[in-house]
Amino acid sequence: MERKTSIGYADFSRLDLRVGTVKRAEPFPEARRPAIKLWIWFGDRVGELKTSAQITDRYMPEQLIGRQVIAVVNFPPKQIGPFMSECLVLGVMDGSGTVTLLQPDSAVADGLPIA
């Protein structure tokens, strides 16, 4: 994959990237592509946000409970079928489209920003 167009630091700094803990996860059978619904706690300042992620190739819902993830928390909500997504979890996508979620390499406080 080629590199994307360069952006300035100001563009990057507008993203609100934070760590949160998955509190609830369940299958999302209504999604067009297989997905899992996630409810993620980002600490008292942000609270709980929900999202849907196409991560069924690598994860089962029950494996995600208690897992810390990295997400963008300042995108506007997006309706995905009957579900309103409020954040975007980040992961690495391999050549086959399988996503591996990003996470801190040790436990940190929920809601901390990514620098």
PDB file as gemmi writes it, atoms N, CA and C in Angstrom:
CRYST1    1.000    1.000    1.000  90.00  90.00  90.00 P 1                      
ATOM      1  N   MET A   1       0.836  -1.176   0.000  1.00  0.00           N  
ATOM      2  CA  MET A   1       0.000   0.000   0.000  1.00  0.00           C  
ATOM      3  C   MET A   1       0.882   1.240   0.000  1.00  0.00           C  
ATOM      4  N   GLU A   2       0.522   2.190  -0.820  1.00  0.00           N  
ATOM      5  CA  GLU A   2       1.284   3.431  -0.908  1.00  0.00           C  
ATOM      6  C   GLU A   2       0.965   4.350   0.268  1.00  0.00           C  
ATOM      7  N   ARG A   3       1.897   5.245   0.549  1.00  0.00           N  
ATOM      8  CA  ARG A   3       1.663   6.237   1.607  1.00  0.00           C  
ATOM      9  C   ARG A   3       0.594   7.209   1.165  1.00  0.00           C  
ATOM     10  N   LYS A   4      -0.164   7.705   2.128  1.00  0.00           N  
ATOM     11  CA  LYS A   4      -1.188   8.704   1.842  1.00  0.00           C  
ATOM     12  C   LYS A   4      -0.544  10.080   1.760  1.00  0.00           C  
ATOM     13  N   THR A   5      -1.312  11.045   1.304  1.00  0.00           N  
ATOM     14  CA  THR A   5      -0.841  12.419   1.193  1.00  0.00           C  
ATOM     15  C   THR A   5      -0.417  12.945   2.563  1.00  0.00           C  
ATOM     16  N   SER A   6       0.642  13.728   2.607  1.00  0.00           N  
ATOM     17  CA  SER A   6       1.131  14.306   3.856  1.00  0.00           C  
ATOM     18  C   SER A   6       0.095  15.236   4.476  1.00  0.00           C  
ATOM     19  N   ILE A   7       0.071  15.234   5.817  1.00  0.00           N  
ATOM     20  CA  ILE A   7      -0.770  16.168   6.552  1.00  0.00           C  
ATOM     21  C   ILE A   7       0.124  16.916   7.526  1.00  0.00           C  
ATOM     22  N   GLY A   8      -0.369  18.023   8.029  1.00  0.00           N  
ATOM     23  CA  GLY A   8       0.368  18.778   9.025  1.00  0.00           C  
ATOM     24  C   GLY A   8       0.029  18.309  10.428  1.00  0.00           C  
ATOM     25  N   TYR A   9       0.864  18.707  11.379  1.00  0.00           N  
ATOM     26  CA  TYR A   9       0.615  18.325  12.765  1.00  0.00           C  
ATOM     27  C   TYR A   9      -0.744  18.828  13.234  1.00  0.00           C  
ATOM     28  N   ALA A  10      -1.177  19.980  12.752  1.00  0.00           N  
ATOM     29  CA  ALA A  10      -2.481  20.525  13.159  1.00  0.00           C  
ATOM     30  C   ALA A  10      -3.604  19.564  12.790  1.00  0.00           C  
ATOM     31  N   ASP A  11      -3.483  18.913  11.620  1.00  0.00           N  
ATOM     32  CA  ASP A  11      -4.500  17.930  11.226  1.00  0.00           C  
ATOM     33  C   ASP A  11      -4.524  16.761  12.209  1.00  0.00           C  
ATOM     34  N   PHE A  12      -3.358  16.228  12.536  1.00  0.00           N  
ATOM     35  CA  PHE A  12      -3.268  15.107  13.466  1.00  0.00           C  
ATOM     36  C   PHE A  12      -3.788  15.496  14.846  1.00  0.00           C  
ATOM     37  N   SER A  13      -3.452  16.689  15.298  1.00  0.00           N  
ATOM     38  CA  SER A  13      -3.821  17.092  16.658  1.00  0.00           C  
ATOM     39  C   SER A  13      -5.330  17.278  16.832  1.00  0.00           C  
ATOM     40  N   ARG A  14      -6.073  17.375  15.752  1.00  0.00           N  
ATOM     41  CA  ARG A  14      -7.535  17.484  15.858  1.00  0.00           C  
ATOM     42  C   ARG A  14      -8.186  16.147  16.183  1.00  0.00           C  
ATOM     43  N   LEU A  15      -7.474  15.043  15.939  1.00  0.00           N  
ATOM     44  CA  LEU A  15      -8.003  13.732  16.300  1.00  0.00           C  
ATOM     45  C   LEU A  15      -7.916  13.552  17.813  1.00  0.00           C  
ATOM     46  N   ASP A  16      -8.996  13.087  18.416  1.00  0.00           N  
ATOM     47  CA  ASP A  16      -9.001  12.775  19.842  1.00  0.00           C  
ATOM     48  C   ASP A  16      -8.888  11.256  19.964  1.00  0.00           C  
ATOM     49  N   LEU A  17      -7.657  10.786  20.109  1.00  0.00           N  
ATOM     50  CA  LEU A  17      -7.352   9.362  20.227  1.00  0.00           C  
ATOM     51  C   LEU A  17      -7.188   9.037  21.705  1.00  0.00           C  
ATOM     52  N   ARG A  18      -7.938   8.029  22.176  1.00  0.00           N  
ATOM     53  CA  ARG A  18      -7.873   7.678  23.594  1.00  0.00           C  
ATOM     54  C   ARG A  18      -7.892   6.175  23.784  1.00  0.00           C  
ATOM     55  N   VAL A  19      -7.459   5.765  24.972  1.00  0.00           N  
ATOM     56  CA  VAL A  19      -7.525   4.366  25.362  1.00  0.00           C  
ATOM     57  C   VAL A  19      -8.803   4.146  26.172  1.00  0.00           C  
ATOM     58  N   GLY A  20      -9.430   3.010  25.920  1.00  0.00           N  
ATOM     59  CA  GLY A  20     -10.629   2.646  26.664  1.00  0.00           C  
ATOM     60  C   GLY A  20     -10.687   1.144  26.855  1.00  0.00           C  
ATOM     61  N   THR A  21     -11.574   0.708  27.741  1.00  0.00           N  
ATOM     62  CA  THR A  21     -11.739  -0.710  28.039  1.00  0.00           C  
ATOM     63  C   THR A  21     -13.096  -1.191  27.555  1.00  0.00           C  
ATOM     64  N   VAL A  22     -13.102  -2.297  26.827  1.00  0.00           N  
ATOM     65  CA  VAL A  22     -14.348  -2.888  26.342  1.00  0.00           C  
ATOM     66  C   VAL A  22     -15.110  -3.446  27.538  1.00  0.00           C  
ATOM     67  N   LYS A  23     -16.320  -2.944  27.753  1.00  0.00           N  
ATOM     68  CA  LYS A  23     -17.159  -3.375  28.864  1.00  0.00           C  
ATOM     69  C   LYS A  23     -18.222  -4.375  28.424  1.00  0.00           C  
ATOM     70  N   ARG A  24     -18.599  -4.300  27.163  1.00  0.00           N  
ATOM     71  CA  ARG A  24     -19.642  -5.179  26.630  1.00  0.00           C  
ATOM     72  C   ARG A  24     -19.347  -5.407  25.157  1.00  0.00           C  
ATOM     73  N   ALA A  25     -19.605  -6.628  24.681  1.00  0.00           N  
ATOM     74  CA  ALA A  25     -19.403  -6.963  23.268  1.00  0.00           C  
ATOM     75  C   ALA A  25     -20.428  -8.011  22.883  1.00  0.00           C  
ATOM     76  N   GLU A  26     -21.029  -7.826  21.702  1.00  0.00           N  
ATOM     77  CA  GLU A  26     -22.003  -8.810  21.237  1.00  0.00           C  
ATOM     78  C   GLU A  26     -22.014  -8.866  19.718  1.00  0.00           C  
ATOM     79  N   PRO A  27     -22.437  -9.990  19.167  1.00  0.00           N  
ATOM     80  CA  PRO A  27     -22.508 -10.105  17.708  1.00  0.00           C  
ATOM     81  C   PRO A  27     -23.426  -9.037  17.122  1.00  0.00           C  
ATOM     82  N   PHE A  28     -23.172  -8.690  15.875  1.00  0.00           N  
ATOM     83  CA  PHE A  28     -23.985  -7.697  15.164  1.00  0.00           C  
ATOM     84  C   PHE A  28     -24.475  -8.345  13.864  1.00  0.00           C  
ATOM     85  N   PRO A  29     -25.454  -9.253  13.973  1.00  0.00           N  
ATOM     86  CA  PRO A  29     -25.901  -9.994  12.793  1.00  0.00           C  
ATOM     87  C   PRO A  29     -26.583  -9.128  11.734  1.00  0.00           C  
ATOM     88  N   GLU A  30     -27.073  -7.953  12.111  1.00  0.00           N  
ATOM     89  CA  GLU A  30     -27.746  -7.077  11.146  1.00  0.00           C  
ATOM     90  C   GLU A  30     -26.777  -6.325  10.238  1.00  0.00           C  
ATOM     91  N   ALA A  31     -25.502  -6.321  10.563  1.00  0.00           N  
ATOM     92  CA  ALA A  31     -24.506  -5.605   9.761  1.00  0.00           C  
ATOM     93  C   ALA A  31     -24.350  -6.273   8.393  1.00  0.00           C  
ATOM     94  N   ARG A  32     -24.055  -5.463   7.376  1.00  0.00           N  
ATOM     95  CA  ARG A  32     -23.844  -6.015   6.029  1.00  0.00           C  
ATOM     96  C   ARG A  32     -22.664  -6.974   5.982  1.00  0.00           C  
ATOM     97  N   ARG A  33     -21.593  -6.613   6.667  1.00  0.00           N  
ATOM     98  CA  ARG A  33     -20.422  -7.481   6.783  1.00  0.00           C  
ATOM     99  C   ARG A  33     -20.312  -7.901   8.241  1.00  0.00           C  
ATOM    100  N   PRO A  34     -19.866  -9.120   8.524  1.00  0.00           N  
ATOM    101  CA  PRO A  34     -19.794  -9.594   9.912  1.00  0.00           C  
ATOM    102  C   PRO A  34     -19.077  -8.587  10.814  1.00  0.00           C  
ATOM    103  N   ALA A  35     -19.689  -8.309  11.960  1.00  0.00           N  
ATOM    104  CA  ALA A  35     -19.151  -7.300  12.868  1.00  0.00           C  
ATOM    105  C   ALA A  35     -19.515  -7.652  14.305  1.00  0.00           C  
ATOM    106  N   ILE A  36     -18.879  -6.933  15.218  1.00  0.00           N  
ATOM    107  CA  ILE A  36     -19.152  -7.060  16.650  1.00  0.00           C  
ATOM    108  C   ILE A  36     -19.473  -5.670  17.178  1.00  0.00           C  
ATOM    109  N   LYS A  37     -20.532  -5.566  17.984  1.00  0.00           N  
ATOM    110  CA  LYS A  37     -20.869  -4.313  18.659  1.00  0.00           C  
ATOM    111  C   LYS A  37     -20.062  -4.240  19.953  1.00  0.00           C  
ATOM    112  N   LEU A  38     -19.464  -3.077  20.193  1.00  0.00           N  
ATOM    113  CA  LEU A  38     -18.630  -2.859  21.379  1.00  0.00           C  
ATOM    114  C   LEU A  38     -19.120  -1.657  22.164  1.00  0.00           C  
ATOM    115  N   TRP A  39     -19.127  -1.777  23.479  1.00  0.00           N  
ATOM    116  CA  TRP A  39     -19.370  -0.661  24.384  1.00  0.00           C  
ATOM    117  C   TRP A  39     -18.068  -0.466  25.143  1.00  0.00           C  
ATOM    118  N   ILE A  40     -17.462   0.722  24.990  1.00  0.00           N  
ATOM    119  CA  ILE A  40     -16.109   0.967  25.497  1.00  0.00           C  
ATOM    120  C   ILE A  40     -16.143   2.114  26.504  1.00  0.00           C  
ATOM    121  N   TRP A  41     -15.516   1.899  27.661  1.00  0.00           N  
ATOM    122  CA  TRP A  41     -15.433   2.917  28.713  1.00  0.00           C  
ATOM    123  C   TRP A  41     -14.137   3.701  28.540  1.00  0.00           C  
ATOM    124  N   PHE A  42     -14.299   5.042  28.369  1.00  0.00           N  
ATOM    125  CA  PHE A  42     -13.152   5.936  28.166  1.00  0.00           C  
ATOM    126  C   PHE A  42     -12.922   6.852  29.363  1.00  0.00           C  
ATOM    127  N   GLY A  43     -13.301   6.443  30.551  1.00  0.00           N  
ATOM    128  CA  GLY A  43     -13.091   7.249  31.742  1.00  0.00           C  
ATOM    129  C   GLY A  43     -14.213   8.251  31.941  1.00  0.00           C  
ATOM    130  N   ASP A  44     -14.167   8.939  33.076  1.00  0.00           N  
ATOM    131  CA  ASP A  44     -15.246   9.853  33.469  1.00  0.00           C  
ATOM    132  C   ASP A  44     -15.448  11.029  32.513  1.00  0.00           C  
ATOM    133  N   ARG A  45     -14.394  11.542  31.929  1.00  0.00           N  
ATOM    134  CA  ARG A  45     -14.538  12.726  31.057  1.00  0.00           C  
ATOM    135  C   ARG A  45     -15.230  12.424  29.740  1.00  0.00           C  
ATOM    136  N   VAL A  46     -15.007  11.245  29.178  1.00  0.00           N  
ATOM    137  CA  VAL A  46     -15.614  10.866  27.899  1.00  0.00           C  
ATOM    138  C   VAL A  46     -16.811   9.950  28.121  1.00  0.00           C  
ATOM    139  N   GLY A  47     -16.691   9.045  29.082  1.00  0.00           N  
ATOM    140  CA  GLY A  47     -17.761   8.102  29.367  1.00  0.00           C  
ATOM    141  C   GLY A  47     -17.725   6.889  28.459  1.00  0.00           C  
ATOM    142  N   GLU A  48     -18.885   6.257  28.322  1.00  0.00           N  
ATOM    143  CA  GLU A  48     -18.990   5.056  27.495  1.00  0.00           C  
ATOM    144  C   GLU A  48     -19.448   5.430  26.088  1.00  0.00           C  
ATOM    145  N   LEU A  49     -18.744   4.909  25.096  1.00  0.00           N  
ATOM    146  CA  LEU A  49     -19.117   5.093  23.699  1.00  0.00           C  
ATOM    147  C   LEU A  49     -19.259   3.712  23.078  1.00  0.00           C  
ATOM    148  N   LYS A  50     -20.102   3.622  22.067  1.00  0.00           N  
ATOM    149  CA  LYS A  50     -20.290   2.334  21.392  1.00  0.00           C  
ATOM    150  C   LYS A  50     -19.849   2.431  19.939  1.00  0.00           C  
ATOM    151  N   THR A  51     -19.508   1.280  19.412  1.00  0.00           N  
ATOM    152  CA  THR A  51     -19.072   1.206  18.028  1.00  0.00           C  
ATOM    153  C   THR A  51     -19.313  -0.201  17.505  1.00  0.00           C  
ATOM    154  N   SER A  52     -19.203  -0.345  16.220  1.00  0.00           N  
ATOM    155  CA  SER A  52     -19.263  -1.660  15.589  1.00  0.00           C  
ATOM    156  C   SER A  52     -17.948  -1.838  14.846  1.00  0.00           C  
ATOM    157  N   ALA A  53     -17.388  -3.022  14.937  1.00  0.00           N  
ATOM    158  CA  ALA A  53     -16.083  -3.277  14.319  1.00  0.00           C  
ATOM    159  C   ALA A  53     -16.117  -4.585  13.545  1.00  0.00           C  
ATOM    160  N   GLN A  54     -15.545  -4.555  12.359  1.00  0.00           N  
ATOM    161  CA  GLN A  54     -15.465  -5.748  11.507  1.00  0.00           C  
ATOM    162  C   GLN A  54     -14.210  -6.532  11.885  1.00  0.00           C  
ATOM    163  N   ILE A  55     -14.307  -7.210  13.018  1.00  0.00           N  
ATOM    164  CA  ILE A  55     -13.148  -7.896  13.593  1.00  0.00           C  
ATOM    165  C   ILE A  55     -13.439  -9.373  13.875  1.00  0.00           C  
ATOM    166  N   THR A  56     -14.475  -9.917  13.234  1.00  0.00           N  
ATOM    167  CA  THR A  56     -14.885 -11.290  13.524  1.00  0.00           C  
ATOM    168  C   THR A  56     -13.902 -12.342  13.014  1.00  0.00           C  
ATOM    169  N   ASP A  57     -12.994 -11.990  12.103  1.00  0.00           N  
ATOM    170  CA  ASP A  57     -11.996 -12.949  11.627  1.00  0.00           C  
ATOM    171  C   ASP A  57     -11.025 -13.336  12.737  1.00  0.00           C  
ATOM    172  N   ARG A  58     -10.805 -12.424  13.678  1.00  0.00           N  
ATOM    173  CA  ARG A  58      -9.794 -12.641  14.710  1.00  0.00           C  
ATOM    174  C   ARG A  58     -10.379 -12.751  16.118  1.00  0.00           C  
ATOM    175  N   TYR A  59     -11.545 -12.168  16.356  1.00  0.00           N  
ATOM    176  CA  TYR A  59     -12.062 -12.069  17.722  1.00  0.00           C  
ATOM    177  C   TYR A  59     -13.492 -12.597  17.848  1.00  0.00           C  
ATOM    178  N   MET A  60     -13.788 -13.128  19.029  1.00  0.00           N  
ATOM    179  CA  MET A  60     -15.147 -13.481  19.437  1.00  0.00           C  
ATOM    180  C   MET A  60     -15.551 -12.447  20.487  1.00  0.00           C  
ATOM    181  N   PRO A  61     -16.838 -12.099  20.571  1.00  0.00           N  
ATOM    182  CA  PRO A  61     -17.246 -11.070  21.531  1.00  0.00           C  
ATOM    183  C   PRO A  61     -16.730 -11.305  22.954  1.00  0.00           C  
ATOM    184  N   GLU A  62     -16.812 -12.524  23.438  1.00  0.00           N  
ATOM    185  CA  GLU A  62     -16.417 -12.803  24.823  1.00  0.00           C  
ATOM    186  C   GLU A  62     -14.920 -12.595  25.058  1.00  0.00           C  
ATOM    187  N   GLN A  63     -14.106 -12.641  24.014  1.00  0.00           N  
ATOM    188  CA  GLN A  63     -12.661 -12.410  24.146  1.00  0.00           C  
ATOM    189  C   GLN A  63     -12.330 -10.937  24.352  1.00  0.00           C  
ATOM    190  N   LEU A  64     -13.259 -10.067  24.034  1.00  0.00           N  
ATOM    191  CA  LEU A  64     -12.981  -8.629  24.027  1.00  0.00           C  
ATOM    192  C   LEU A  64     -13.289  -7.942  25.354  1.00  0.00           C  
ATOM    193  N   ILE A  65     -14.110  -8.550  26.187  1.00  0.00           N  
ATOM    194  CA  ILE A  65     -14.482  -7.947  27.469  1.00  0.00           C  
ATOM    195  C   ILE A  65     -13.221  -7.755  28.314  1.00  0.00           C  
ATOM    196  N   GLY A  66     -13.020  -6.532  28.798  1.00  0.00           N  
ATOM    197  CA  GLY A  66     -11.858  -6.209  29.629  1.00  0.00           C  
ATOM    198  C   GLY A  66     -10.616  -5.815  28.846  1.00  0.00           C  
ATOM    199  N   ARG A  67     -10.660  -5.931  27.550  1.00  0.00           N  
ATOM    200  CA  ARG A  67      -9.504  -5.595  26.709  1.00  0.00           C  
ATOM    201  C   ARG A  67      -9.426  -4.082  26.506  1.00  0.00           C  
ATOM    202  N   GLN A  68      -8.239  -3.517  26.638  1.00  0.00           N  
ATOM    203  CA  GLN A  68      -8.058  -2.104  26.322  1.00  0.00           C  
ATOM    204  C   GLN A  68      -7.813  -1.953  24.833  1.00  0.00           C  
ATOM    205  N   VAL A  69      -8.399  -0.899  24.262  1.00  0.00           N  
ATOM    206  CA  VAL A  69      -8.279  -0.603  22.835  1.00  0.00           C  
ATOM    207  C   VAL A  69      -7.987   0.879  22.659  1.00  0.00           C  
ATOM    208  N   ILE A  70      -7.579   1.238  21.462  1.00  0.00           N  
ATOM    209  CA  ILE A  70      -7.350   2.628  21.086  1.00  0.00           C  
ATOM    210  C   ILE A  70      -8.457   3.018  20.113  1.00  0.00           C  
ATOM    211  N   ALA A  71      -9.011   4.225  20.291  1.00  0.00           N  
ATOM    212  CA  ALA A  71     -10.103   4.655  19.414  1.00  0.00           C  
ATOM    213  C   ALA A  71     -10.069   6.160  19.192  1.00  0.00           C  
ATOM    214  N   VAL A  72     -10.655   6.570  18.076  1.00  0.00           N  
ATOM    215  CA  VAL A  72     -10.920   7.985  17.812  1.00  0.00           C  
ATOM    216  C   VAL A  72     -12.281   8.264  18.440  1.00  0.00           C  
ATOM    217  N   VAL A  73     -12.333   9.244  19.347  1.00  0.00           N  
ATOM    218  CA  VAL A  73     -13.582   9.504  20.071  1.00  0.00           C  
ATOM    219  C   VAL A  73     -14.268  10.807  19.661  1.00  0.00           C  
ATOM    220  N   ASN A  74     -13.732  11.500  18.665  1.00  0.00           N  
ATOM    221  CA  ASN A  74     -14.375  12.768  18.273  1.00  0.00           C  
ATOM    222  C   ASN A  74     -14.895  12.781  16.842  1.00  0.00           C  
ATOM    223  N   PHE A  75     -15.161  11.608  16.264  1.00  0.00           N  
ATOM    224  CA  PHE A  75     -15.904  11.563  15.008  1.00  0.00           C  
ATOM    225  C   PHE A  75     -17.376  11.756  15.323  1.00  0.00           C  
ATOM    226  N   PRO A  76     -18.148  12.324  14.401  1.00  0.00           N  
ATOM    227  CA  PRO A  76     -19.588  12.419  14.656  1.00  0.00           C  
ATOM    228  C   PRO A  76     -20.204  11.015  14.645  1.00  0.00           C  
ATOM    229  N   PRO A  77     -21.291  10.811  15.400  1.00  0.00           N  
ATOM    230  CA  PRO A  77     -21.957   9.507  15.392  1.00  0.00           C  
ATOM    231  C   PRO A  77     -22.363   9.122  13.975  1.00  0.00           C  
ATOM    232  N   LYS A  78     -22.338   7.797  13.719  1.00  0.00           N  
ATOM    233  CA  LYS A  78     -22.687   7.282  12.393  1.00  0.00           C  
ATOM    234  C   LYS A  78     -23.655   6.119  12.559  1.00  0.00           C  
ATOM    235  N   GLN A  79     -24.760   6.187  11.857  1.00  0.00           N  
ATOM    236  CA  GLN A  79     -25.750   5.114  11.901  1.00  0.00           C  
ATOM    237  C   GLN A  79     -25.270   3.943  11.051  1.00  0.00           C  
ATOM    238  N   ILE A  80     -25.192   2.765  11.654  1.00  0.00           N  
ATOM    239  CA  ILE A  80     -24.813   1.549  10.945  1.00  0.00           C  
ATOM    240  C   ILE A  80     -25.965   0.571  11.136  1.00  0.00           C  
ATOM    241  N   GLY A  81     -26.839   0.512  10.149  1.00  0.00           N  
ATOM    242  CA  GLY A  81     -28.054  -0.289  10.289  1.00  0.00           C  
ATOM    243  C   GLY A  81     -28.850   0.224  11.472  1.00  0.00           C  
ATOM    244  N   PRO A  82     -29.243  -0.660  12.399  1.00  0.00           N  
ATOM    245  CA  PRO A  82     -30.020  -0.232  13.550  1.00  0.00           C  
ATOM    246  C   PRO A  82     -29.162   0.263  14.722  1.00  0.00           C  
ATOM    247  N   PHE A  83     -27.851   0.410  14.510  1.00  0.00           N  
ATOM    248  CA  PHE A  83     -26.910   0.704  15.591  1.00  0.00           C  
ATOM    249  C   PHE A  83     -26.212   2.031  15.332  1.00  0.00           C  
ATOM    250  N   MET A  84     -26.093   2.872  16.367  1.00  0.00           N  
ATOM    251  CA  MET A  84     -25.397   4.152  16.250  1.00  0.00           C  
ATOM    252  C   MET A  84     -23.966   4.005  16.760  1.00  0.00           C  
ATOM    253  N   SER A  85     -22.992   4.174  15.868  1.00  0.00           N  
ATOM    254  CA  SER A  85     -21.579   4.088  16.223  1.00  0.00           C  
ATOM    255  C   SER A  85     -21.099   5.470  16.658  1.00  0.00           C  
ATOM    256  N   GLU A  86     -20.399   5.526  17.792  1.00  0.00           N  
ATOM    257  CA  GLU A  86     -19.984   6.808  18.373  1.00  0.00           C  
ATOM    258  C   GLU A  86     -18.469   6.999  18.412  1.00  0.00           C  
ATOM    259  N   CYS A  87     -17.705   5.991  18.039  1.00  0.00           N  
ATOM    260  CA  CYS A  87     -16.248   6.108  18.012  1.00  0.00           C  
ATOM    261  C   CYS A  87     -15.716   5.116  16.986  1.00  0.00           C  
ATOM    262  N   LEU A  88     -14.418   5.137  16.756  1.00  0.00           N  
ATOM    263  CA  LEU A  88     -13.799   4.244  15.776  1.00  0.00           C  
ATOM    264  C   LEU A  88     -12.593   3.577  16.422  1.00  0.00           C  
ATOM    265  N   VAL A  89     -12.669   2.260  16.629  1.00  0.00           N  
ATOM    266  CA  VAL A  89     -11.516   1.540  17.175  1.00  0.00           C  
ATOM    267  C   VAL A  89     -10.466   1.391  16.080  1.00  0.00           C  
ATOM    268  N   LEU A  90      -9.215   1.373  16.492  1.00  0.00           N  
ATOM    269  CA  LEU A  90      -8.110   1.311  15.536  1.00  0.00           C  
ATOM    270  C   LEU A  90      -7.454  -0.060  15.548  1.00  0.00           C  
ATOM    271  N   GLY A  91      -7.037  -0.468  14.377  1.00  0.00           N  
ATOM    272  CA  GLY A  91      -6.361  -1.744  14.252  1.00  0.00           C  
ATOM    273  C   GLY A  91      -5.483  -1.767  13.024  1.00  0.00           C  
ATOM    274  N   VAL A  92      -4.703  -2.823  12.930  1.00  0.00           N  
ATOM    275  CA  VAL A  92      -3.826  -3.060  11.790  1.00  0.00           C  
ATOM    276  C   VAL A  92      -4.528  -4.042  10.867  1.00  0.00           C  
ATOM    277  N   MET A  93      -4.623  -3.694   9.571  1.00  0.00           N  
ATOM    278  CA  MET A  93      -5.284  -4.560   8.613  1.00  0.00           C  
ATOM    279  C   MET A  93      -4.234  -5.230   7.734  1.00  0.00           C  
ATOM    280  N   ASP A  94      -4.275  -6.572   7.707  1.00  0.00           N  
ATOM    281  CA  ASP A  94      -3.325  -7.284   6.861  1.00  0.00           C  
ATOM    282  C   ASP A  94      -3.849  -7.374   5.433  1.00  0.00           C  
ATOM    283  N   GLY A  95      -3.099  -8.030   4.572  1.00  0.00           N  
ATOM    284  CA  GLY A  95      -3.445  -8.106   3.160  1.00  0.00           C  
ATOM    285  C   GLY A  95      -4.765  -8.790   2.866  1.00  0.00           C  
ATOM    286  N   SER A  96      -5.236  -9.637   3.775  1.00  0.00           N  
ATOM    287  CA  SER A  96      -6.512 -10.319   3.564  1.00  0.00           C  
ATOM    288  C   SER A  96      -7.684  -9.572   4.174  1.00  0.00           C  
ATOM    289  N   GLY A  97      -7.407  -8.434   4.839  1.00  0.00           N  
ATOM    290  CA  GLY A  97      -8.475  -7.643   5.452  1.00  0.00           C  
ATOM    291  C   GLY A  97      -8.737  -7.974   6.905  1.00  0.00           C  
ATOM    292  N   THR A  98      -7.967  -8.891   7.486  1.00  0.00           N  
ATOM    293  CA  THR A  98      -8.122  -9.235   8.900  1.00  0.00           C  
ATOM    294  C   THR A  98      -7.537  -8.115   9.756  1.00  0.00           C  
ATOM    295  N   VAL A  99      -8.303  -7.688  10.763  1.00  0.00           N  
ATOM    296  CA  VAL A  99      -7.898  -6.575  11.619  1.00  0.00           C  
ATOM    297  C   VAL A  99      -7.407  -7.093  12.968  1.00  0.00           C  
ATOM    298  N   THR A 100      -6.246  -6.601  13.397  1.00  0.00           N  
ATOM    299  CA  THR A 100      -5.723  -6.832  14.736  1.00  0.00           C  
ATOM    300  C   THR A 100      -5.828  -5.513  15.489  1.00  0.00           C  
ATOM    301  N   LEU A 101      -6.570  -5.515  16.578  1.00  0.00           N  
ATOM    302  CA  LEU A 101      -6.802  -4.276  17.332  1.00  0.00           C  
ATOM    303  C   LEU A 101      -5.518  -3.743  17.960  1.00  0.00           C  
ATOM    304  N   LEU A 102      -5.407  -2.409  17.996  1.00  0.00           N  
ATOM    305  CA  LEU A 102      -4.292  -1.762  18.687  1.00  0.00           C  
ATOM    306  C   LEU A 102      -4.624  -1.667  20.165  1.00  0.00           C  
ATOM    307  N   GLN A 103      -3.607  -1.831  21.005  1.00  0.00           N  
ATOM    308  CA  GLN A 103      -3.809  -1.716  22.440  1.00  0.00           C  
ATOM    309  C   GLN A 103      -2.500  -1.298  23.086  1.00  0.00           C  
ATOM    310  N   PRO A 104      -2.565  -0.690  24.283  1.00  0.00           N  
ATOM    311  CA  PRO A 104      -1.318  -0.373  24.981  1.00  0.00           C  
ATOM    312  C   PRO A 104      -0.630  -1.671  25.395  1.00  0.00           C  
ATOM    313  N   ASP A 105       0.695  -1.650  25.544  1.00  0.00           N  
ATOM    314  CA  ASP A 105       1.387  -2.877  25.916  1.00  0.00           C  
ATOM    315  C   ASP A 105       1.394  -3.132  27.419  1.00  0.00           C  
ATOM    316  N   SER A 106       0.817  -2.216  28.185  1.00  0.00           N  
ATOM    317  CA  SER A 106       0.545  -2.451  29.606  1.00  0.00           C  
ATOM    318  C   SER A 106      -0.713  -1.665  29.967  1.00  0.00           C  
ATOM    319  N   ALA A 107      -1.375  -2.060  31.037  1.00  0.00           N  
ATOM    320  CA  ALA A 107      -2.628  -1.414  31.435  1.00  0.00           C  
ATOM    321  C   ALA A 107      -2.372   0.047  31.804  1.00  0.00           C  
ATOM    322  N   VAL A 108      -3.239   0.915  31.322  1.00  0.00           N  
ATOM    323  CA  VAL A 108      -3.185   2.345  31.631  1.00  0.00           C  
ATOM    324  C   VAL A 108      -4.588   2.800  32.000  1.00  0.00           C  
ATOM    325  N   ALA A 109      -4.707   4.010  32.529  1.00  0.00           N  
ATOM    326  CA  ALA A 109      -6.025   4.531  32.913  1.00  0.00           C  
ATOM    327  C   ALA A 109      -6.872   4.775  31.681  1.00  0.00           C  
ATOM    328  N   ASP A 110      -8.133   4.354  31.753  1.00  0.00           N  
ATOM    329  CA  ASP A 110      -9.065   4.609  30.664  1.00  0.00           C  
ATOM    330  C   ASP A 110      -9.233   6.105  30.456  1.00  0.00           C  
ATOM    331  N   GLY A 111      -9.289   6.495  29.182  1.00  0.00           N  
ATOM    332  CA  GLY A 111      -9.497   7.902  28.835  1.00  0.00           C  
ATOM    333  C   GLY A 111      -8.230   8.671  28.553  1.00  0.00           C  
ATOM    334  N   LEU A 112      -7.069   8.076  28.853  1.00  0.00           N  
ATOM    335  CA  LEU A 112      -5.822   8.803  28.582  1.00  0.00           C  
ATOM    336  C   LEU A 112      -5.690   9.040  27.078  1.00  0.00           C  
ATOM    337  N   PRO A 113      -5.208  10.239  26.697  1.00  0.00           N  
ATOM    338  CA  PRO A 113      -5.042  10.528  25.272  1.00  0.00           C  
ATOM    339  C   PRO A 113      -3.812   9.845  24.701  1.00  0.00           C  
ATOM    340  N   ILE A 114      -3.876   9.575  23.403  1.00  0.00           N  
ATOM    341  CA  ILE A 114      -2.747   9.024  22.665  1.00  0.00           C  
ATOM    342  C   ILE A 114      -1.949  10.193  22.120  1.00  0.00           C  
ATOM    343  N   ALA A 115      -0.651  10.182  22.376  1.00  0.00           N  
ATOM    344  CA  ALA A 115       0.202  11.297  21.942  1.00  0.00           C  
ATOM    345  C   ALA A 115       0.994  10.916  20.722  1.00  0.00           C  
TER     346      ALA A 115                                                      
END                                                                             
